[in-house]
């Protein structure tokens, strides 16, 4: 019987690439202008966002809308900061939003 001893090594190489790809997407979409992974910035850290939304049934739907549309007219999170709409940052497709959400919630 053959065993796949290389499989764990291959997976170990692929996981960091996926994490980097999602972090790169966040940079491309200018998310890093207001959000950092662990420390607060203009917006909450990704760790805090993940803590708030992990396990919530409607997280995917609500975060997709937030990421795509922003809320420049309605402050969120702290009640003081707004998230710009796509007139001030690159648009985000559904697939990109889902990729970003998976990365954020994994923080």
Buried (B, 14 or more C-beta within 10 A) or exposed (E): EEEEEEEEEEEEEEEEEEEEEBBEBBEEBBBBEBBBEEEEEEBBBBBBBBEEBEEEEEBBEEBBEBBBEBBEEEEBBEEEBBBEBEEEBEEBEEEBBBBBBEBBBEB
